[in-house]
Amino acid sequence: MSVDLAVRVAGLELKNPVVAGSGEATATEAGIRACLDAGAAAVVAKSVNESAAARAQLRAAEYVVLDEHLQPRPLGPAGRTDSLFCRSGLLDVELDEWIDTIARLDRDAATRDAYVVPSLIVADLEEAARHARAFEAAGVRWLELNVGAPHAEEASAGALRTGVDLVARVRAAVSIPLSVKLRAGDSVADTLAAGADAVCLATRAMAFVPDLETRRPLLGTFAAIGGAWALPLSLREVAKAHLAQPEASIVGTNGARDGYDVARFLLAGASAVAMTSAVITNGPAVLARALGELAGYCADHGVAARELVGEAARHVQTYEEVAIERRL
Ligand SMILES: Cc1cc2nc3c(=O)[nH]c(=O)nc-3n(C[C@H](O)[C@H](O)[C@H](O)COP(=O)(O)O)c2cc1C
């Protein structure tokens, strides 16, 4: 089966639209290599910054899989009706070493037509700009900046900053392609105006789950939640952004669990799709399986992956138009 899966993101040619998203599965060299081996066109490394509090937060990280009745079980294989409910923090690494590691991994990735993408979350903005420059100087070819981290509101003050106003400073620091990860509702137009080459839509929501047995909060805190149920919400976010800015390069995130979800994100207007929770719970093999499913879907429909981008969004109607068309 020969199917053209190539897409264009942030001005870069990707061999396919499947990206391993930033998270615990991309926190180590071995984890990143496993995602590359599974065929991901890009692997976004776990985010870093210089804040000690953000690192301490990773040491206090906790994760549970929730079934459809919100019954928790330990982290492990998850199905389509499960959610991942967790607290996470940022990598506790020596940043100069991490920059060297990512640059080396990205050089290796280039030999297999793939990318390894570092991710920054701002604590101090000047430090973020400095780290961005250091990644570029080390030879990295694509940088991601997450300005929509859901945990920011619960983290220690200043550990994780959010907001589109952070983009311009980091943009000014580097000339490599910059993708910016946003919260639902953040302004895509302002992000592009600040110089982002792509937007990644959109980060997870924060949640609260009382435990019926203990009558206490599950995990003890508010925490971020995601699942396949989030996909339609993310798809709307992507479709609205695509319709408002048809030329914008969009990476979909939050809810993709298989290759058909990747196709749905493309149809909504994304050019690539980050899968994170599925890789954490079920392993990097989900990336290879998603690629096979997407290739099968494209073959069945006789289309190249890039032809799917935005197709469904372009056919969306207003309530009024649909009433007229159906003579209601
Ligand atoms: C345990 C965990 C850790 C994460 N850590 C990061 C991170 O460090 N940086 C980041 O930009 N996104 C992070 N994310 C967000 C994911 O990359 C992704 O945007 C989100 O989980 C929604 O996509 P999914 O449904 O494929 O998981 C994390 C997600 C999870 C579940």
The ligand as an ORCA input file, in Angstrom:
! r2SCAN-3c Opt
* xyz 0 1
  C       1.594     12.922     32.113
  C       1.581     14.057     31.134
  C       2.652     14.934     31.101
  C       2.657     16.000     30.182
  N       3.729     16.837     30.157
  C       3.758     17.838     29.232
  C       4.883     18.689     29.127
  O       5.868     18.578     29.863
  N       4.856     19.668     28.185
  C       3.789     19.844     27.341
  O       3.818     20.734     26.486
  N       2.715     19.045     27.417
  C       2.669     18.050     28.332
  N       1.581     17.224     28.404
  C       0.431     17.481     27.518
  C       0.442     16.569     26.314
  O       1.555     16.769     25.476
  C      -0.848     16.709     25.481
  O      -0.947     18.016     24.964
  C      -2.094     16.397     26.289
  O      -1.903     15.289     27.132
  C      -3.301     16.110     25.381
  O      -3.036     15.157     24.388
  P      -3.325     13.574     24.569
  O      -4.813     13.421     24.617
  O      -2.717     12.956     23.347
  O      -2.670     13.154     25.828
  C       1.552     16.174     29.309
  C       0.480     15.273     29.346
  C       0.474     14.226     30.244
  C      -0.690     13.276     30.259
*
